[in-house]
């Protein structure tokens, strides 16, 4: 996409006339990145922000010596690194090209010169950048709140089916665009995935179902437009047009999955919702087997007690 067309499509530049956009385009510097290339790293000096033209960029937060958490996956038209204009603090996360990517870089000093010469336009752009930052903070707060609430549900001591139902309720609260959802867990006895929390009438899914294959290929979760992408075995989602799915994985094994969907043609699931669902599925992966083993012990003890009383 040419620079002017890209700027017109980016939220923070909306409402600016063509002459101003042309001036701004003169401050853009093209940056091409191969998949896996680091764009900036945590604690590095923040002296520019970026616009994604093509490809995808992953924003990661380093946690400790060896762990990282994905904060966002950004596609074309997205802006990132904008906090460079609100604080002299160093970068708070890493930015890495997820695929072959084309970016446009705007250096802080160049942008400040533009603001000095065009204060009205500069104020609009800064307001847009601030809105982007606030939206991301809101999303982070929503994810933290959901993870906290699901953690409480998991530690409630209830039976597994009640816990899974509670988790689904929390996810649906956090993703208002979803009209409904389901959580399936693998049953090793029938070697199928059972609808532990799902609308009435939902049945088991076999391990060779097209949806299960899609989940195995997308360990980080996926957004699927069912009107454009046919996935065999999704007939049970009758009327669904948009689907968010997140696998529950433990050491590479698919223990289950979370599904959220909407039948509205204009429904839009934000990419950050995939990350939220992935955080919850990570909690579930750690808890499901422990809860099952605990429940089996309780049931075994009850059976032994019943035999003794009999």
HUCOR-V228085 format. One record per residue. N is the residue number from 0. SS is DSSP state (@ for helix, = for strand, . for the rest). BURIAL is 1 if it has 16 or more other C-alpha atoms within 10 Angstrom, else 0. D_CENTER is the distance of its C-alpha to the mean C-alpha in Angstrom with 1 decimal. Layout:
BEGIN
((N,SS,BURIAL,D_CENTER) (N,SS,BURIAL,D_CENTER))
END
This chain:
BEGIN
((0,.,0,25.7) (1,.,0,28.5) (2,@,1,28.0) (3,@,0,29.3) (4,@,0,27.2) (5,@,1,24.0) (6,@,1,25.0) (7,@,1,25.8) (8,@,0,22.3) (9,.,1,20.7) (10,@,1,20.3) (11,@,1,22.1) (12,@,1,25.1) (13,.,0,25.6) (14,.,0,29.1) (15,.,0,30.8) (16,.,0,33.7) (17,@,0,34.2) (18,@,0,36.5) (19,@,0,34.1) (20,@,1,31.3) (21,@,0,33.8) (22,@,0,34.7) (23,@,1,31.0) (24,@,1,30.6) (25,.,0,33.5) (26,.,0,31.4) (27,.,1,28.6) (28,=,0,28.7) (29,=,0,27.2) (30,=,0,25.3) (31,=,0,24.6) (32,=,1,22.4) (33,.,0,22.4) (34,.,0,19.4) (35,.,0,19.0) (36,.,1,21.0) (37,=,0,20.3) (38,=,1,20.3) (39,=,1,20.8) (40,.,1,20.6) (41,.,0,20.3) (42,.,0,23.7) (43,.,0,24.8) (44,.,0,26.7) (45,.,1,24.7) (46,.,1,26.9) (47,=,1,24.8) (48,=,1,21.7) (49,=,1,20.3) (50,=,1,19.4) (51,=,1,17.6) (52,=,1,20.2) (53,=,1,19.2) (54,.,1,16.7) (55,.,1,13.3) (56,=,1,12.9) (57,=,1,10.8) (58,=,1,11.1) (59,=,1,12.1) (60,=,1,14.0) (61,=,0,17.1) (62,=,0,17.9) (63,.,0,21.5) (64,.,0,23.4) (65,.,0,21.2) (66,=,0,17.7) (67,=,0,14.6) (68,=,0,11.2) (69,=,1,8.3) (70,=,1,7.7) (71,=,1,6.4) (72,=,1,7.3) (73,=,1,10.0) (74,.,1,12.4) (75,.,1,16.0) (76,.,1,17.2) (77,.,1,14.7) (78,=,1,16.5) (79,=,1,15.8) (80,.,1,18.3) (81,@,1,19.8) (82,@,1,20.7) (83,@,1,23.6) (84,@,1,25.4) (85,.,0,25.2) (86,.,0,26.1) (87,.,0,28.1) (88,.,0,25.9) (89,.,0,24.5) (90,.,1,21.0) (91,.,1,18.7) (92,.,1,16.2) (93,=,1,16.5) (94,=,1,15.6) (95,=,1,16.0) (96,=,1,16.4) (97,.,1,14.2) (98,.,1,16.8) (99,.,0,20.1) (100,=,1,19.5) (101,=,1,21.8) (102,=,1,21.3) (103,=,1,23.7) (104,=,1,24.5) (105,=,1,26.3) (106,=,1,28.3) (107,@,1,28.7) (108,@,0,32.5) (109,@,0,32.7) (110,@,1,30.4) (111,@,0,32.6) (112,@,0,35.6) (113,@,1,34.2) (114,@,1,33.6) (115,@,0,37.2) (116,@,0,38.6) (117,.,0,36.4) (118,@,0,35.6) (119,@,0,34.7) (120,@,1,32.2) (121,@,1,30.9) (122,@,0,30.4) (123,@,1,28.3) (124,@,1,26.1) (125,@,1,25.8) (126,@,0,25.0) (127,@,1,22.1) (128,@,1,20.8) (129,@,1,21.1) (130,@,0,19.2) (131,@,1,16.2) (132,@,1,16.5) (133,@,0,17.0) (134,@,0,13.9) (135,@,0,11.8) (136,@,0,14.0) (137,@,0,13.6) (138,@,1,9.8) (139,@,1,10.5) (140,@,0,13.5) (141,@,1,11.8) (142,@,1,9.5) (143,@,0,12.8) (144,@,0,14.8) (145,@,1,13.0) (146,@,1,13.2) (147,@,0,16.7) (148,@,0,17.7) (149,@,1,16.5) (150,@,1,18.4) (151,@,0,21.4) (152,@,1,21.2) (153,@,1,21.2) (154,.,0,24.1) (155,.,0,26.0) (156,.,0,28.3) (157,.,0,28.0) (158,.,0,28.2) (159,@,1,25.1) (160,@,0,25.0) (161,@,1,25.1) (162,@,1,22.4) (163,@,1,20.0) (164,@,1,21.0) (165,@,1,20.3) (166,@,1,16.8) (167,@,1,16.2) (168,@,1,17.8) (169,@,1,15.6) (170,@,1,12.4) (171,@,1,14.3) (172,@,0,15.4) (173,@,1,12.0) (174,.,1,11.0) (175,.,0,14.4) (176,.,1,13.9) (177,.,1,14.1) (178,.,0,17.8) (179,=,1,17.7) (180,=,1,16.2) (181,=,1,17.5) (182,=,1,17.2) (183,=,1,19.4) (184,=,1,20.9) (185,=,1,23.2) (186,=,0,26.9) (187,.,0,29.0) (188,.,0,32.2) (189,.,0,31.6) (190,.,0,29.0) (191,=,1,26.7) (192,=,1,23.5) (193,=,1,24.5) (194,=,1,22.9) (195,=,1,23.1) (196,=,1,21.4) (197,.,1,21.7) (198,.,0,23.8) (199,.,0,27.5) (200,.,0,28.7) (201,.,0,25.7) (202,.,0,27.1) (203,.,1,26.4) (204,=,1,24.6) (205,=,1,26.3) (206,.,0,24.8) (207,.,0,25.7) (208,.,0,23.8) (209,@,1,22.0) (210,@,1,18.7) (211,@,1,19.2) (212,@,0,19.9) (213,@,1,16.8) (214,@,1,14.7) (215,@,1,17.0) (216,@,0,16.4) (217,.,0,12.6) (218,.,1,12.1) (219,.,1,8.5) (220,.,1,7.9) (221,=,1,8.5) (222,=,1,9.2) (223,=,1,13.0) (224,=,1,15.7) (225,.,1,18.4) (226,.,0,21.1) (227,.,0,20.7) (228,.,0,19.6) (229,.,0,21.9) (230,.,1,20.8) (231,.,0,23.9) (232,.,0,23.9) (233,.,0,21.7) (234,.,0,24.8) (235,.,0,24.3) (236,.,1,21.5) (237,.,0,24.3) (238,.,0,23.6) (239,.,1,19.8) (240,.,1,18.7) (241,=,1,14.9) (242,=,1,13.0) (243,=,1,9.6) (244,=,1,10.4) (245,=,1,9.4) (246,=,1,12.5) (247,=,1,14.3) (248,=,1,15.9) (249,=,1,18.9) (250,.,0,20.7) (251,.,0,19.7) (252,=,0,20.8) (253,=,1,18.9) (254,=,1,19.7) (255,=,1,17.9) (256,=,1,14.7) (257,=,1,12.9) (258,=,1,13.3) (259,=,1,12.7) (260,=,1,14.7) (261,=,1,16.7) (262,.,1,20.1) (263,.,0,20.2) (264,.,0,20.6) (265,.,0,19.2) (266,.,0,16.1) (267,.,0,12.9) (268,.,1,9.4) (269,.,0,7.3) (270,@,1,4.8) (271,@,1,3.2) (272,@,1,4.0) (273,@,1,2.9) (274,@,1,2.4) (275,@,1,5.1) (276,@,1,6.6) (277,@,1,6.8) (278,@,1,8.5) (279,@,1,10.7) (280,@,1,11.6) (281,@,1,12.6) (282,@,1,14.8) (283,@,1,16.2) (284,@,1,17.1) (285,@,0,19.1) (286,@,0,20.8) (287,@,1,21.5) (288,@,0,24.4) (289,@,0,25.9) (290,@,1,26.0) (291,@,0,27.5) (292,@,0,30.1) (293,@,0,30.9) (294,@,1,31.4) (295,@,0,33.5) (296,@,0,35.7) (297,@,0,36.2) (298,@,0,37.1) (299,@,0,39.4) (300,@,0,41.1) (301,@,0,41.6) (302,@,0,43.1) (303,@,0,45.5) (304,@,0,46.5) (305,@,0,47.2) (306,@,0,49.3) (307,@,0,51.3) (308,@,0,52.0) (309,.,0,53.0))
END
